[in-house]
Amino acid sequence: MTTTFSSALPNVRSPRDVRLDFFRGLAMLIIFVAHMPGNSWFNFIPARFGFSSAAELFVFCSGLASSFAFGRVFRKSGWLAGTRRILFRIWQVYWAHIGLALVLMTLSALASQLTGTHYTDHLMLGWFFANVGAGLVKLMTLNFTPAFLDILPMYIVLLVMVPGMMALAAISRWLPVVVSFALWLAVQVLGINLPGGQEPGMTWFFNPFAWQLVFFTGFGFGMGWLPAPPVRMGLLFWFAVLVVLASVPVNFWAFTDNVPALAQLHDLLVPDMGKTNLVAPLYLHFLATAYVALVLVAGVKDRLAEVRPVILIGQQALATFMASIVFAWGFGVVLDVIGRNGLTTAIANLAGFTALFTVALIARAYKSRENQSAARPAGAAVAAPAE
């Protein structure tokens, strides 16, 4: 059965190149900027100039990276082995999310005590602290998420979908593509979502049944389910450029704050639940932006490896994502205390970037030591340290 399943799957593409780590690292830096409260740099991140944001980039890259990390296991070792790997990753991400939530809530409570500012209100923790017993149950079952902590629960649900999609791909490589689009379409028509958020009655901010379209687009490219477009400045490139440029006046605050019609057009294209349900303009804008970026970096692809800090941050995405949320919140508290101006804001942002790079270095060193221990033959003698 393993052989039959494996041979039915399309070949996985060659190992990921440096562009994946570069863009994931870039997404981590943008996420840090976007999550620091009162950060004036937020007004100039890419999301202010178009419909899509670093969230789409992060989810797409996660799908692509997952195809490399898990696709080969399904291909070479069969469905059960691949599913075991997925379940182990879900276990890791789940506890990473729980730990991150507890750290952020503790940090907010401590900052509230030290400064007198109700930071717990900023994270919408009022219901949780008023109903700790029920809140803990909802936290552990992903029915409660503090503000800013919506991505990892969504990622868990997306990973849960992978074995099913791989089973469909064993029948036809187009089946998971069709099912993914149909599920996204069902969200747009029926509004299906999961219960969650910061208090009862709310739903998940990132609807996993909609955002799986971005994830499995990346996964599909990595697995070869979707044909990759030619990376060149042809007609498709210039059409994508037109889409990107046309979205700027409808999104950039310098236009929408001064031309009410543009703000109204934006609200029409991306309504209140548009981000939650990944409406078409977000998805199409991301695809256009990603394609333009890929074509533009094609000529310097080999030199991207020289941007070592960004590459390293992208290689340790889970650790740096968690750190970005904590550091962003912590530096936001510091800025509240010392005051915000151009200099203090710049120092906070640059210090945050440096902190993320440091976390990436530590995570790489830890993984390297872990891999060396795993590679050591069983029963091998270990030299005693000199005393």
PAMAR-863389 format. One record per residue: residue number from 1; x, z, y of N, C-alpha, C in turn. Coordinates in steps of 0.05 Angstrom, whole numbers. Example, Ala and Ser with C-alpha at 12.3 -4.5 7.8 and 13.67 -1.06 7.14 Angstrom:
BEGIN
     i      n_x      n_z      n_y     ca_x     ca_z     ca_y      c_x      c_z      c_y
     1      264      156     -114      246      156      -90      264      156      -66
     2      257      142      -45      273      143      -21      258      157        1
END
This chain:
BEGIN
     i      n_x      n_z      n_y     ca_x     ca_z     ca_y      c_x      c_z      c_y
     1       17        0      -24        0        0        0       17        0       25
     2       40       15       24       58       16       47       69      -11       52
     3       78      -25       30       89      -52       34       69      -71       45
     4       44      -70       35       23      -88       45       18      -83       74
     5       15      -58       82        9      -51      110       32      -60      128
     6       57      -54      120       80      -61      136       83      -91      140
     7       79     -106      118       83     -135      120       61     -148      136
     8       38     -135      139       16     -146      154       20     -143      184
     9       37     -125      192       41     -120      221       60     -140      233
    10       55     -149      258       74     -167      272      100     -152      277
    11      121     -168      279      147     -156      284      148     -143      311
    12      162     -120      313      166     -106      338      188     -120      353
    13      186     -121      379      206     -135      395      233     -120      394
    14      253     -132      405      280     -120      405      279      -94      421
    15      300      -77      418      300      -51      431      297      -54      461
    16      285      -33      473      279      -34      502      305      -37      518
    17      303      -50      540      326      -54      557      326      -34      580
    18      346      -36      597      350      -16      617      327      -16      638
    19      312      -38      640      291      -39      660      269      -18      654
    20      264      -13      629      243        7      622      251       34      633
    21      276       43      628      285       69      638      287       69      668
    22      294       47      680      296       46      709      269       50      722
    23      249       36      712      222       38      724      209       65      717
    24      215       76      694      204      102      688      217      123      706
    25      243      121      711      256      139      729      245      137      757
    26      240      112      766      229      108      792      201      121      794
    27      185      118      772      159      131      772      161      161      774
    28      181      173      761      184      202      763      190      211      792
    29      207      196      806      213      203      834      189      200      851
    30      173      179      847      149      175      863      128      197      857
    31      126      204      832      107      226      824      115      252      838
    32      141      257      839      150      281      853      141      281      883
    33      146      258      896      139      256      924      109      259      928
    34       93      246      910       64      246      913       52      274      908
    35       65      291      892       54      317      885       63      340      903
    36       82      335      921       90      356      939       70      359      962
    37       56      381      964       36      385      985       47      381     1013
    38       33      367     1030       41      363     1057       66      347     1061
    39       73      330     1042       97      314     1043       92      288     1059
    40      105      285     1082      101      262     1098      111      236     1085
    41      130      239     1066      140      215     1052      117      203     1035
    42       97      218     1029       74      209     1013       61      184     1027
    43       63      183     1053       50      161     1068       63      134     1064
    44       87      134     1050      101      110     1048      109      103     1019
    45       97      117     1000      102      110      972       87       84      966
    46       94       69      945       81       43      939       51       44      937
    47       40       66      928       10       67      925       -4       65      952
    48       10       71      974       -3       69     1000       -6       39     1009
    49        8       21      995        8       -7     1002       -8      -24      983
    50      -19      -12      962      -34      -27      942      -53       -9      927
    51      -69      -22      909      -89       -6      895      -77       12      874
    52      -57        2      859      -45       17      837      -24       36      847
    53      -15       54      830        4       75      838       24       80      816
    54       40      101      819       60      107      798       47      116      772
    55       21      124      773        8      132      749        5      108      730
    56       -3       85      740       -5       61      724       22       54      712
    57       43       56      729       70       49      720       78       68      697
    58       73       94      701       81      114      681       66      109      655
    59       40      104      655       25      100      631       33       74      617
    60       37       53      632       46       27      621       73       31      607
    61       92       43      621      119       47      609      117       66      585
    62       99       85      585       95      103      562       85       87      538
    63       67       68      543       58       51      521       80       33      510
    64       96       22      528      118        5      519      138       21      503
    65      146       45      514      165       62      500      154       71      474
    66      128       77      472      116       85      447      117       64      426
    67      115       39      434      117       17      415      145       16      402
    68      165       22      418      193       23      408      197       48      390
    69      186       71      399      191       96      385      175       98      359
    70      150       88      359      133       92      336      127       66      321
    71      127       43      335      120       18      323      137       11      299
    72      163       16      301      181       10      279      176       27      255
    73      167       52      260      162       70      238      138       59      222
    74      117       51      236       94       39      223      102       14      208
    75      119       -2      221      128      -27      209      145      -23      184
    76      164       -5      185      183       -3      164      174       17      142
    77      160       38      150      155       60      131      125       63      124
    78      108       48      137       80       49      131       63       66      150
    79       37       64      145       18       76      164       19      107      163
    80       22      118      139       23      147      137       47      159      151
    81       71      146      147       95      156      160       93      153      191
    82       82      131      200       78      127      228       59      147      240
    83       38      153      226       18      173      235       30      200      237
    84       47      207      217       61      233      218       78      236      243
    85       92      214      250      109      214      274       92      218      299
    86       69      204      299       51      207      322       41      235      325
    87       33      247      302       23      275      303       44      294      313
    88       69      290      305       90      308      314       94      305      344
    89       92      280      354       95      276      383       71      289      398
    90       47      287      387       24      300      399       28      330      401
    91       39      341      379       45      370      379       64      377      401
    92       85      361      405      104      367      426       91      365      454
    93       76      344      459       64      339      485       43      360      491
    94       28      368      471        7      389      475       20      415      485
    95       41      424      471       53      449      480       68      446      506
    96       78      422      511       91      417      537       70      420      559
    97       46      410      554       24      412      574       16      441      578
    98       12      456      556        3      484      558       24      500      573
    99       50      496      566       71      510      580       72      503      609
   100       69      478      616       70      469      644       47      482      659
   101       23      482      647        0      494      661        4      523      666
   102       15      538      647       19      567      651       40      572      672
   103       62      555      672       83      559      692       72      553      720
   104       56      532      723       46      525      749       26      545      759
   105        9      556      741      -10      576      750        4      602      757
   106       25      609      742       40      633      749       54      630      775
   107       66      607      780       80      601      805       61      603      829
   108       37      592      825       17      593      846        8      621      852
   109        4      637      831       -4      665      835       18      681      848
   110       42      676      840       65      691      853       68      683      882
   111       66      657      888       68      648      916       45      659      933
   112       22      662      921       -1      673      936        4      703      943
   113       16      718      924       22      746      929       44      749      950
   114       64      732      949       87      734      967       81      725      996
   115       64      705      998       60      693     1025       32      699     1037
   116       13      708     1020      -13      713     1030      -30      688     1032
   117      -19      665     1025      -34      640     1025      -46      636      997
   118      -71      627      996      -85      625      970      -77      599      957
   119      -53      598      945      -44      574      931      -61      569      906
   120      -72      590      894      -89      586      871     -113      569      878
   121     -123      571      903     -145      554      911     -137      525      914
   122     -112      520      922     -102      493      924     -102      479      897
   123      -97      494      876      -98      482      849     -125      484      836
   124     -145      494      851     -172      497      842     -173      515      817
   125     -161      538      819     -159      557      797     -180      579      800
   126     -197      577      820     -217      599      825     -234      605      800
   127     -245      585      788     -262      589      764     -246      601      742
   128     -221      592      738     -205      602      715     -200      632      718
   129     -191      641      742     -185      669      745     -210      687      745
   130     -233      675      752     -258      690      751     -269      691      723
   131     -260      674      705     -270      673      677     -246      668      659
   132     -228      688      658     -202      684      644     -207      679      614
   133     -225      694      602     -230      691      573     -239      663      566
   134     -260      654      579     -270      627      575     -249      606      584
   135     -235      613      606     -216      594      617     -193      589      597
   136     -183      610      584     -162      606      564     -171      588      541
   137     -195      592      532     -206      575      511     -207      546      520
   138     -217      542      544     -219      515      554     -191      503      560
   139     -172      520      569     -145      510      573     -133      500      547
   140     -135      516      526     -123      509      500     -137      485      487
   141     -162      480      494     -176      458      482     -177      434      501
   142     -162      435      522     -159      413      542     -185      408      557
   143     -203      428      557     -227      425      573     -224      437      601
   144     -201      449      607     -194      458      633     -165      449      640
   145     -162      437      663     -135      429      671     -132      436      701
   146     -111      451      708     -106      455      737     -101      428      751
   147     -106      427      776     -101      403      792      -72      394      787
   148      -68      368      787      -42      355      784      -33      353      755
   149      -48      365      736      -40      366      708      -58      349      690
   150      -65      326      699      -84      309      684      -71      289      666
   151      -46      282      670      -34      259      656      -27      266      627
   152      -15      289      622       -7      295      594      -31      297      575
   153      -53      310      583      -77      309      565      -86      281      559
   154      -86      264      579      -93      236      575      -73      223      555
   155      -48      228      558      -27      217      541      -32      225      512
   156      -41      250      508      -46      260      481      -69      243      468
   157      -90      238      483     -112      222      472     -103      194      466
   158      -86      183      483      -76      156      478      -60      154      453
   159      -43      175      448      -28      176      423      -46      178      399
   160      -68      193      402      -87      196      380      -98      168      372
   161     -101      150      391     -112      124      386      -92      105      371
   162      -66      111      372      -46       92      362      -50       86      333
   163      -53      106      315      -56       98      286      -80       80      281
   164     -102       84      295     -125       66      292     -119       38      301
   165     -105       36      324      -97        9      334      -78       -4      314
   166      -60       11      303      -41        0      284      -55      -10      258
   167      -76        4      250      -91       -5      227     -106      -31      233
   168     -116      -33      257     -130      -58      266     -110      -81      267
   169      -85      -75      276      -65      -96      278      -57     -107      251
   170      -60      -90      230      -53      -99      203      -72     -121      194
   171      -96     -122      206     -116     -143      200     -111     -167      217
   172     -108     -162      243     -102     -184      262      -89     -172      287
   173      -69     -184      298      -56     -173      321      -74     -173      346
   174      -95     -190      345     -113     -191      368     -135     -170      367
   175     -139     -158      344     -160     -138      342     -156     -114      360
   176     -132     -101      361     -128      -79      380     -131      -87      409
   177     -124     -112      415     -127     -121      443     -157     -123      450
   178     -173     -134      432     -201     -137      436     -215     -110      438
   179     -208      -91      420     -220      -65      420     -212      -49      445
   180     -187      -52      454     -179      -38      478     -195      -48      502
   181     -198      -74      505     -214      -85      527     -243      -77      525
   182     -254      -77      501     -282      -70      497     -287      -40      505
   183     -268      -23      498     -270        5      505     -269        9      535
   184     -251       -5      548     -249       -4      578     -276      -14      590
   185     -286      -35      579     -311      -46      590     -334      -27      586
   186     -335      -13      563     -356        7      558     -355       29      579
   187     -331       37      588     -329       57      609     -341       47      635
   188     -335       22      642     -346       11      667     -376        9      666
   189     -388        4      643     -417        1      641     -431       28      636
   190     -420       44      618     -433       68      610     -422       94      623
   191     -398       92      634     -386      115      647     -378      138      628
   192     -372      131      603     -364      152      583     -338      165      591
   193     -336      191      587     -312      206      594     -312      232      578
   194     -292      248      580     -290      274      567     -295      297      586
   195     -307      319      577     -310      342      595     -283      355      601
   196     -279      363      625     -254      375      633     -253      381      662
   197     -229      380      674     -226      385      702     -221      415      707
   198     -228      423      732     -222      450      741     -245      470      739
   199     -268      461      730     -291      479      727     -312      465      709
   200     -330      481      697     -351      469      680     -367      447      695
   201     -374      427      680     -390      405      691     -373      382      701
   202     -347      385      703     -329      364      711     -320      347      687
   203     -308      324      693     -297      307      672     -267      302      678
   204     -253      290      660     -224      285      664     -220      266      687
   205     -199      273      703     -193      255      726     -183      228      716
   206     -165      228      697     -156      203      685     -172      199      659
   207     -192      183      661     -209      177      637     -193      163      616
   208     -188      176      593     -170      163      573     -182      138      561
   209     -209      136      560     -221      113      549     -218       88      567
   210     -213       93      592     -207       71      610     -177       66      612
   211     -161       87      615     -133       84      619     -118       75      594
   212     -131       76      571     -118       65      548     -112       36      551
   213     -127       22      569     -122       -7      573      -94      -11      583
   214      -85        6      602      -57        3      613      -37       10      591
   215      -42       32      576      -24       41      556      -21       20      534
   216      -43        9      524      -41      -11      502      -33      -38      512
   217      -34      -43      538      -22      -67      548        8      -66      545
   218       20      -43      553       49      -39      549       55      -38      519
   219       39      -24      503       44      -22      474       42      -50      462
   220       22      -65      471       18      -92      460       41     -111      465
   221       52     -109      489       76     -126      495       99     -117      478
   222      103      -91      474      125      -82      458      122      -89      428
   223       97      -90      418       92      -96      390       91     -126      385
   224       89     -142      407       86     -171      403       57     -180      400
   225       38     -161      404       10     -169      403        3     -187      426
   226       15     -182      449       10     -198      473       34     -215      479
   227       30     -241      485       53     -258      492       64     -251      520
   228       89     -247      522      101     -241      549      102     -265      566
   229       94     -263      592       95     -287      609      123     -294      616
   230      128     -319      623      156     -327      631      165     -312      656
   231      189     -302      655      200     -287      678      215     -307      696
   232      200     -320      713      212     -340      731      194     -343      755
   233      204     -354      777      189     -358      801      172     -384      800
   234      153     -383      782      135     -406      780      108     -400      793
   235       88     -415      785       61     -413      797       50     -385      793
   236       53     -374      769       43     -347      764       56     -326      782
   237       82     -329      787       96     -310      804       84     -311      832
   238       81     -334      844       71     -336      871       42     -327      873
   239       26     -331      852       -1     -321      852       -1     -290      852
   240       17     -278      836       20     -249      836       29     -239      863
   241       47     -253      876       56     -245      903       33     -245      922
   242       16     -265      920       -8     -267      937      -26     -243      933
   243      -30     -236      908      -47     -213      902      -36     -187      914
   244      -10     -183      911        3     -160      922        1     -159      952
   245        7     -181      965        6     -182      995      -22     -178     1005
   246      -42     -190      991      -69     -189     1001      -80     -161      999
   247      -69     -144      981      -79     -117      978      -69      -98     1000
   248      -47     -106     1014      -35      -87     1033      -55      -80     1056
   249      -67      -99     1069      -85      -91     1091     -109      -74     1083
   250     -117      -76     1057     -140      -61     1048     -132      -33     1039
   251     -106      -27     1038      -97       -1     1028      -79       14     1047
   252      -62        1     1062      -43       14     1079      -58       27     1103
   253      -52       53     1107      -67       69     1127      -64       58     1155
   254      -42       44     1161      -39       33     1188      -60       12     1194
   255      -71       -1     1173      -93      -21     1176     -120       -7     1173
   256     -123        8     1152     -150       20     1146     -158       41     1167
   257     -139       54     1179     -146       75     1199     -155       62     1225
   258     -148       37     1230     -154       23     1255     -175        1     1253
   259     -180       -8     1228     -200      -29     1224     -220      -18     1203
   260     -242       -8     1212     -262        4     1194     -271      -15     1172
   261     -273      -40     1178     -282      -60     1157     -263      -60     1133
   262     -237      -57     1139     -218      -57     1117     -221      -32     1099
   263     -226       -9     1112     -230       16     1098     -256       14     1081
   264     -276        1     1092     -301       -3     1077     -297      -22     1053
   265     -280      -42     1057     -275      -61     1035     -259      -46     1013
   266     -241      -29     1021     -226      -14     1000     -245        4      984
   267     -263       18      998     -282       35      984     -301       20      966
   268     -306       -5      974     -323      -23      957     -309      -31      932
   269     -283      -37      935     -267      -46      912     -259      -23      894
   270     -253        0      906     -245       24      891     -263       47      900
   271     -286       50      887     -305       71      895     -295       99      887
   272     -311      119      890     -303      147      886     -291      151      858
   273     -303      140      838     -293      144      810     -275      120      801
   274     -267      104      821     -251       81      814     -224       87      800
   275     -210      107      811     -185      115      799     -189      127      772
   276     -209      144      769     -216      157      744     -221      136      722
   277     -237      116      729     -246       97      709     -229       71      709
   278     -207       71      724     -189       48      725     -205       22      729
   279     -217       19      753     -232       -5      759     -213      -29      760
   280     -224      -53      757     -208      -77      754     -187      -81      776
   281     -193      -76      802     -172      -81      823     -147      -65      818
   282     -149      -40      807     -125      -24      801     -108      -37      779
   283     -122      -45      758     -108      -57      735      -95      -83      742
   284     -110     -100      755     -100     -127      762      -77     -125      783
   285      -80     -106      802      -58     -102      821      -33      -93      808
   286      -36      -74      788      -12      -65      774        1      -88      759
   287      -14     -104      745       -3     -126      730       12     -145      749
   288        0     -151      772       13     -169      791       39     -156      802
   289       38     -131      809       61     -117      820       83     -116      799
   290       76     -109      774       96     -107      753      109     -134      748
   291       94     -155      748      105     -182      743      124     -190      766
   292      116     -185      790      133     -191      813      159     -176      811
   293      157     -150      805      181     -134      803      200     -143      781
   294      189     -151      758      205     -160      735      220     -186      743
   295      206     -204      756      219     -229      764      241     -223      785
   296      236     -206      804      256     -200      825      281     -186      814
   297      277     -169      794      301     -155      783      315     -170      761
   298      303     -193      753      315     -208      731      344     -216      737
   299      349     -223      762      376     -232      769      397     -209      770
   300      387     -184      773      405     -161      774      401     -142      751
   301      388     -152      730      382     -136      706      407     -121      696
   302      429     -135      694      453     -123      683      465     -102      701
   303      458     -102      726      469      -83      745      452      -58      748
   304      428      -59      737      410      -35      739      423      -11      726
   305      439      -15      706      451        7      692      470       23      711
   306      478       11      733      495       25      752      480       47      767
   307      453       45      767      437       65      781      433       88      761
   308      454      102      754      454      121      733      434      144      736
   309      432      156      760      413      178      763      384      170      756
   310      375      147      766      348      138      761      344      131      732
   311      364      118      720      363      111      691      360      136      674
   312      377      156      680      377      180      664      351      195      667
   313      340      196      691      314      209      695      292      195      678
   314      293      168      677      274      153      661      278      157      632
   315      302      162      622      307      166      594      296      193      585
   316      294      212      602      284      239      595      257      243      609
   317      239      225      604      214      224      619      197      248      617
   318      194      259      593      176      282      590      187      307      604
   319      213      312      601      225      335      614      225      332      645
   320      231      308      654      232      304      683      204      303      696
   321      184      293      680      157      294      690      148      323      695
   322      152      339      674      144      367      677      159      381      700
   323      184      375      702      200      387      724      191      377      751
   324      183      352      752      174      341      778      150      355      789
   325      131      363      772      107      377      780      115      405      791
   326      131      419      775      139      446      783      155      446      809
   327      175      428      811      192      427      834      175      418      859
   328      157      399      855      141      390      878      125      413      889
   329      112      428      871       96      451      881      113      472      893
   330      136      478      881      154      498      892      165      491      919
   331      174      466      922      185      458      948      163      456      969
   332      138      451      960      116      451      979      111      479      990
   333      114      500      973      112      527      982      134      534     1002
   334      159      525      995      181      530     1013      177      518     1040
   335      167      494     1041      162      480     1067      140      495     1083
   336      120      506     1069      100      522     1083      113      546     1097
   337      133      557     1085      146      581     1096      165      574     1119
   338      182      554     1115      202      548     1135      193      528     1156
   339      170      514     1150      160      495     1169      167      466     1162
   340      150      448     1170      155      420     1164      163      404     1188
   341      185      390     1186      194      370     1206      209      349     1191
   342      219      329     1205      233      307     1191      256      317     1174
   343      272      336     1185      296      345     1171      289      362     1146
   344      271      381     1149      265      399     1126      251      383     1104
   345      234      364     1112      220      348     1092      240      330     1077
   346      259      318     1091      279      302     1078      296      318     1059
   347      304      342     1068      320      360     1051      305      367     1025
   348      279      373     1028      262      381     1005      260      358      986
   349      256      334      995      253      311      978      280      305      964
   350      301      305      978      327      299      966      336      321      947
   351      330      346      954      336      368      935      319      365      910
   352      295      356      913      278      351      889      289      329      871
   353      298      307      884      310      285      868      335      296      853
   354      351      312      867      375      323      854      368      341      831
   355      347      357      835      338      375      814      329      360      789
   356      315      338      794      305      322      771      329      310      756
   357      349      301      770      373      290      757      387      311      741
   358      388      336      752      400      358      737      385      364      712
   359      358      364      713      342      369      690      347      348      669
   360      349      323      678      355      301      659      382      304      645
   361      402      313      660      428      318      649      427      340      627
   362      412      361      633      410      383      614      395      374      589
   363      373      359      593      357      349      571      374      330      553
   364      390      313      565      406      295      550      427      311      534
   365      440      330      546      460      346      532      447      361      509
   366      423      372      513      410      387      492      403      368      468
   367      393      344      474      386      325      453      411      315      439
   368      432      312      454      457      303      441      467      324      421
   369      466      349      429      475      370      411      457      372      387
   370      431      369      392      411      370      370      416      347      350
   371      422      323      361      427      300      343      452      304      327
   372      473      316      340      498      321      325      493      341      303
   373      477      361      308      471      381      287      456      368      264
   374      437      350      271      422      337      250      439      318      233
   375      460      307      246      477      288      232      498      302      215
   376      502      328      219      523      342      204      513      345      175
   377      530      338      155      523      340      127      514      368      119
   378      494      370      102      484      396       94      506      411       80
   379      509      437       87      528      454       74      556      451       85
   380      559      434      106      586      431      118      594      457      131
   381      620      463      129      630      488      141      631      485      171
   382      625      506      185      626      507      214      648      526      222
   383      667      517      238      689      533      245      680      557      262
   384      690      580      256      683      604      271      697      603      299
   385      683      611      319      695      611      346      718      631      347
   386      738      623      364      761      641      367      753      666      383
   387      763      689      375      756      714      388      779      725      404
END
